[in-house]
């Protein structure tokens, strides 16, 4: 059966593959499904780090604040 999802070939170290197999079995899902889920979480964590860096760079003593009223005009 055809799928609309992209397929990626990934080489995993033995310990990572073993952990993936264990987690997939624990959760009752195929290893590929568990891998896709874990990759999604990793991307979200990475994005959070980027947004945190942007916010940290903006948050300094010279930051100019906009009043609530001006922000929603």
N, C-alpha and C positions, 0 to 999 in steps of 0.2 A: 504494500500500500504506500502511495506517495505521501510525502510530508511537506509542509510549507516551511518547516524549520531548517535552518542551516546546519550542516554537519561539520564538525571539526575533529581532526585527528590529534590526539594529545598523548604524548609519551609520559608516563608517570613512574617515578621511582617505586621500587617494590613496597616500601613502607607506606607511601601515600596510597598506592593501589589497595593495599591490605586494609588501611583505615577506611577508604571509600567503600570497599566491599562490606566491611563490618557495619558502617553507618547505614548503608542502603538496606542491608538485611534487617537491622534493628528497626528501621522505619517502614519496612515492607514495600520498598520501591526499587525499581531497577537502578543499577549503579549510574547509568547515564542520566537518569532523572535527578538523582541525588547530586551528581557532579554539576549539572546545570543550575540547580538550586544554590549550591555552595558558591558557584561562580557569581551568580546574581548578588548574593550577600557580599562577596568580596568587592565587587564593583561599587556597591552602595557604601561600603566602608571607605574605599578609596576616594569616592566623590565627597564624602563627609570631610575627609582630611583636606581636600582641596578647598572646600567652602570655609572650613575652619581657618585655613591659612589666609584666605582673602579677608575674612572678618577680622582676624588678628592684625593684619597689615593696616586695616582701616581704623582700628581701635587704638588711638594714641592720644597724647595730650593735645595735639593740634587739630583734632577732629572737629569739624563744624557740624553741629546738630541742627536739624530742621524741626520746627514745632509740629505738633500733631495736626493742628489746623492747616498749616501751610502744606503739609504732606498730602492732605486729602482734598485740596482745592481743585 
